[in-house]
């Protein structure tokens, strides 16, 4: 395929997330008009479009067996057979469901919402949560490892849960109670592929690198850096960082911001790797394919400057990053 191509047939409806299949280059896209769209990123065609909900779909993901999961402002979490275009409701929240992820190692779907609730759903038994937790604030983002759930919330709260307690209790207690080291609202949390920690982004144009191990020598390694900023004379314009995605092969990661750019980083060595050409509006979501050969970026105005009647249309780009783009290297511009 070309180095970068634009997927055809994107709906101009506000993109909330993009997610690749765990086995193929099929890309799932959720939108604010209540739809789920499945693309074949290799062939650049729409495979299936479902009017999934009567309210905005705020997040989506795949299960390890290729089914889709949607989280909606209608309070529901649905499990989809995309080939048949049919769904079952896994469960309900009391308010809109902001984020959903699949915990493959535990066979559970994890959802968190604006009702200050975290639920783990068993896809084999729709309707009843396998485990739940009460959160102190609205959930904004989820990050998962094989064993842990990291929830980023309003008020800069960050809770870490150990999924290994699922078999012993249905009421989850946080393993760690933290506060974001960044000063302003959390936008996105993504866990390292090696499970040692997570990256957290905020509206202030910063990313924090955090570690689970609370040993002083490990905590001394955490840091934060500035990015997605533009300088014009003495004026420094700061852009929210909406999305992040880890390259599982190399452990490097991409960030996408309201400045319309996607940047690749080597977090272990505190280095910037590459900056891709700026797009017409905000980068709303990012995802690497299961084999890390493709990077999807959703370009969709995120209303950071209020309503805009002339906002650019939604676009979805698929890039095949070069090895130079994603591989850690010893000489590169420093972060910040």
Buried (B, 14 or more C-beta within 10 A) or exposed (E): BEEBBEBEEBBBBBBBBBBBBBEBBBBBBBBBBBBBBBBBBBEBEBBBBBEBBEBBBBBBBBBEEBBBBBBBBBBBBBBBEBEEEEBEEBBBBEEBBBBBBBBBEBBBBBBBBBBBBBBBBBBEEBEEBBBBBEBEBBBBBBBBBEBBBBBBBBEBBBBBBBBEBBEEEBEBEBBEEBEBBBEBBBBBBBBBBEEBBBBBBBBBBBBBBBBBEEEEEEEEEEBBBEBBBEEEEEEEEBBBBBBBBBBBBBBBBBBBBBBBBBBBBBBBBBBBBBBBEEBEBBBBBBBBBBEBBBBBBBBBBBEBEEEEEEBBEBBBBBBBBEEEBBBBEEEBEEBE
